[in-house]
Amino acid sequence: MRTKKDWLDGVREGLEMEGKFTDERRILCDTADCYAIQRTANIDGKKYWTTFMALLKGEKLHRAMLQRVEL
C-alpha cells in the first residue's frame, strides 16, 4: 500500500522522464480527495494543453481523467 504522496511522486518521475514537460505547470487542486494539474506539453512537435485529474477514495486512486487540447 502506498500513500498519496508516494504515488504522486512516482507519477511525476515517470512523466518527467518522457521529457515532454514544459515550465508551464499549475496545480489546480491538491486535497485528500482530489488532485488536479494543468500543463503544456510538446508531443511530436505539437504543443498541447493537458488537464489531469485524479479522484481518490480512502487514499486509493478511484478514477483518473485526462483532457488534451492542441494549441
C-alpha positions in Angstrom: 0.0 0.0 0.0 1.4 3.4 -1.0 0.4 6.8 0.3 -0.9 9.5 -2.0 2.4 11.4 -1.8 4.4 8.2 -2.8 2.0 7.6 -5.8 2.1 11.2 -7.0 5.9 11.3 -6.7 6.1 8.1 -8.8 3.8 9.6 -11.4 5.8 12.8 -11.6 9.1 10.9 -12.0 7.6 8.8 -14.8 6.2 11.8 -16.7 9.4 13.8 -16.3 11.4 11.0 -17.9 9.4 11.5 -21.0 11.0 14.9 -21.4 7.7 16.4 -22.5 7.0 18.8 -19.6 7.5 22.5 -20.1 7.8 25.2 -17.4 4.1 25.9 -17.8 2.6 23.9 -14.9 -0.2 24.7 -12.5 -1.7 22.7 -9.6 -5.4 23.3 -9.6 -6.4 21.1 -6.6 -4.5 19.1 -4.0 -6.8 17.8 -1.3 -7.3 14.4 0.4 -9.9 13.5 -2.2 -8.7 15.1 -5.4 -5.5 16.1 -7.3 -5.6 18.2 -10.5 -2.9 19.7 -12.6 -2.7 21.6 -15.9 0.4 21.8 -18.1 1.6 22.3 -21.6 3.4 19.6 -23.4 5.3 19.2 -26.7 4.3 15.9 -28.3 5.7 15.1 -31.7 6.4 18.7 -32.4 2.9 20.0 -31.5 2.0 21.9 -28.4 -0.8 20.7 -26.2 -2.6 22.0 -23.1 -3.3 19.0 -20.8 -5.5 18.8 -17.7 -5.1 15.7 -15.4 -7.4 15.0 -12.5 -7.3 12.1 -10.1 -10.1 11.3 -7.6 -9.1 9.4 -4.5 -11.1 7.3 -2.2 -9.6 6.2 1.1 -6.0 7.1 -0.1 -6.5 4.9 -3.2 -6.9 6.0 -6.8 -10.6 5.8 -7.6 -10.7 7.5 -11.0 -8.4 9.4 -13.3 -9.3 11.7 -16.2 -7.1 13.4 -18.8 -8.1 16.1 -21.3 -5.6 17.2 -24.0 -6.2 20.1 -26.4 -3.9 21.1 -29.2 -2.8 24.8 -29.0 
